[in-house]
Amino acid sequence: MPVTTLVAAAATEKNTLPLDDLALIGVFGPSNDRRALLRHASGRIEQVRPGARVNGRQVIAIDADALVVRVAGGTRRLKMPPG
């Protein structure tokens, strides 16, 4: 199957994901059982759900376009990249 110009451009867009930190790359599942795909700084991809621990942080919530993890002193929201 040939890759369209639009898909190729989106796949090679620079500075879309932080390569040196945890990044949210996908969210799927029904609203009552959401899961997320995370990309680690090492390049490893991991599927998580609420309650999971990632790099010592607990996943608190996953919504349609973001994931919330507990960090020291509060929370951090990871959003899906644009596009």
Residue pairs with C-beta under 8 A, 6 or more apart in sequence:
3 11
10 83
13 83
16 81
16 82
16 83
17 23
17 25
17 39
17 81
19 41
20 41
21 41
22 38
22 39
22 40
22 41
22 54
22 55
22 78
23 38
23 39
23 78
23 81
24 36
24 37
24 38
24 39
24 66
24 67
24 78
24 79
24 80
24 81
25 37
25 38
25 39
25 45
25 80
25 81
26 36
26 37
26 80
27 34
27 35
27 36
27 37
27 62
27 63
27 64
27 65
27 66
27 67
27 80
28 34
28 35
28 36
28 37
29 35
31 64
33 49
34 49
34 50
34 62
34 63
35 47
35 48
35 49
35 62
36 47
36 48
36 49
36 59
36 62
36 67
37 45
37 46
37 47
38 45
38 46
38 47
38 48
38 54
38 67
38 78
39 45
40 46
40 55
46 54
48 54
48 59
48 62
48 67
49 59
49 62
50 59
50 60
50 61
50 62
51 58
51 59
52 58
52 59
53 59
54 69
57 69
57 70
57 71
57 76
58 69
58 70
59 67
59 68
59 69
60 68
60 69
60 70
60 75
61 67
61 68
62 68
65 79
65 80
66 77
66 78
66 79
66 80
67 77
67 78
68 75
68 76
68 77
68 78
69 75
69 76
69 78
